[in-house]
Amino acid sequence: MAWIKRKFGERPPPKRLTREAMRNYLKE
């Protein structure tokens, strides 16, 4: 999950964005 932190900067995305972002990243 380190790549998610890199994309969003060092700040972790909110819970809502995390689920949506993970789905988008998994599709990509």
Distance bins in CASP14 RR format, pairs under 12 A and 6 or more apart:
PFRMAT RR
TARGET T0000
AUTHOR 0000-0000-0000
RMODE 2
METHOD distances of the structure
MODEL  1
1 7 0 0 0 0 0 1 0 0 0 0 0
1 8 0 0 0 0 0 1 0 0 0 0 0
1 12 0 0 0 0 1 0 0 0 0 0 0
1 13 0 0 0 0 0 1 0 0 0 0 0
1 18 0 0 0 0 1 0 0 0 0 0 0
1 21 0 0 0 0 0 1 0 0 0 0 0
1 22 0 0 0 0 1 0 0 0 0 0 0
1 25 0 0 0 0 1 0 0 0 0 0 0
1 26 0 0 0 0 0 1 0 0 0 0 0
2 8 0 0 0 0 0 1 0 0 0 0 0
2 9 0 0 0 0 0 1 0 0 0 0 0
2 10 0 0 0 0 0 1 0 0 0 0 0
2 12 0 0 0 0 0 1 0 0 0 0 0
3 9 0 0 0 0 0 1 0 0 0 0 0
3 21 0 0 0 0 0 1 0 0 0 0 0
3 22 0 0 0 0 0 1 0 0 0 0 0
3 25 1 0 0 1 0 0 0 0 0 0 0
3 26 0 0 0 0 0 1 0 0 0 0 0
3 28 0 0 0 0 0 1 0 0 0 0 0
4 10 0 0 0 0 0 1 0 0 0 0 0
4 11 0 0 0 0 0 1 0 0 0 0 0
4 12 1 0 0 1 0 0 0 0 0 0 0
4 13 1 0 0 1 0 0 0 0 0 0 0
4 17 0 0 0 0 0 1 0 0 0 0 0
4 18 1 0 0 1 0 0 0 0 0 0 0
4 19 0 0 0 0 0 1 0 0 0 0 0
4 20 0 0 0 0 0 1 0 0 0 0 0
4 21 1 0 0 1 0 0 0 0 0 0 0
4 22 1 0 0 1 0 0 0 0 0 0 0
4 24 0 0 0 0 0 1 0 0 0 0 0
4 25 1 0 0 1 0 0 0 0 0 0 0
4 26 0 0 0 0 0 1 0 0 0 0 0
5 11 0 0 0 0 1 0 0 0 0 0 0
5 12 1 0 0 1 0 0 0 0 0 0 0
5 13 0 0 0 0 1 0 0 0 0 0 0
5 18 0 0 0 0 0 1 0 0 0 0 0
5 21 0 0 0 0 0 1 0 0 0 0 0
6 12 0 0 0 0 0 1 0 0 0 0 0
6 13 0 0 0 0 0 1 0 0 0 0 0
6 25 0 0 0 0 0 1 0 0 0 0 0
7 13 0 0 0 0 1 0 0 0 0 0 0
7 17 0 0 0 0 0 1 0 0 0 0 0
7 18 0 0 0 0 0 1 0 0 0 0 0
7 21 0 0 0 0 1 0 0 0 0 0 0
7 22 0 0 0 0 0 1 0 0 0 0 0
7 24 0 0 0 0 0 1 0 0 0 0 0
7 25 0 0 0 0 1 0 0 0 0 0 0
7 28 0 0 0 0 0 1 0 0 0 0 0
8 14 0 0 0 0 1 0 0 0 0 0 0
8 17 0 0 0 0 1 0 0 0 0 0 0
8 18 0 0 0 0 1 0 0 0 0 0 0
8 21 1 0 0 1 0 0 0 0 0 0 0
8 22 0 0 0 0 0 1 0 0 0 0 0
8 25 0 0 0 0 0 1 0 0 0 0 0
11 17 0 0 0 0 0 1 0 0 0 0 0
11 18 0 0 0 0 0 1 0 0 0 0 0
12 18 1 0 0 1 0 0 0 0 0 0 0
12 21 0 0 0 0 0 1 0 0 0 0 0
12 22 0 0 0 0 0 1 0 0 0 0 0
13 19 0 0 0 0 1 0 0 0 0 0 0
13 20 0 0 0 0 1 0 0 0 0 0 0
13 21 1 0 1 0 0 0 0 0 0 0 0
13 22 0 0 0 0 1 0 0 0 0 0 0
13 24 0 0 0 0 0 1 0 0 0 0 0
13 25 0 0 0 0 0 1 0 0 0 0 0
14 20 0 0 0 0 1 0 0 0 0 0 0
14 21 0 0 0 0 1 0 0 0 0 0 0
15 21 0 0 0 0 0 1 0 0 0 0 0
15 22 0 0 0 0 0 1 0 0 0 0 0
16 22 0 0 0 0 0 1 0 0 0 0 0
16 23 0 0 0 0 0 1 0 0 0 0 0
17 23 0 0 0 0 0 1 0 0 0 0 0
17 24 0 0 0 0 1 0 0 0 0 0 0
17 25 0 0 0 0 0 1 0 0 0 0 0
18 24 0 0 0 0 0 1 0 0 0 0 0
18 25 0 0 0 0 0 1 0 0 0 0 0
19 25 0 0 0 0 0 1 0 0 0 0 0
19 26 0 0 0 0 0 1 0 0 0 0 0
20 26 0 0 0 0 0 1 0 0 0 0 0
20 27 0 0 0 0 0 1 0 0 0 0 0
21 27 0 0 0 0 0 1 0 0 0 0 0
21 28 0 0 0 0 0 1 0 0 0 0 0
22 28 0 0 0 0 0 1 0 0 0 0 0
END
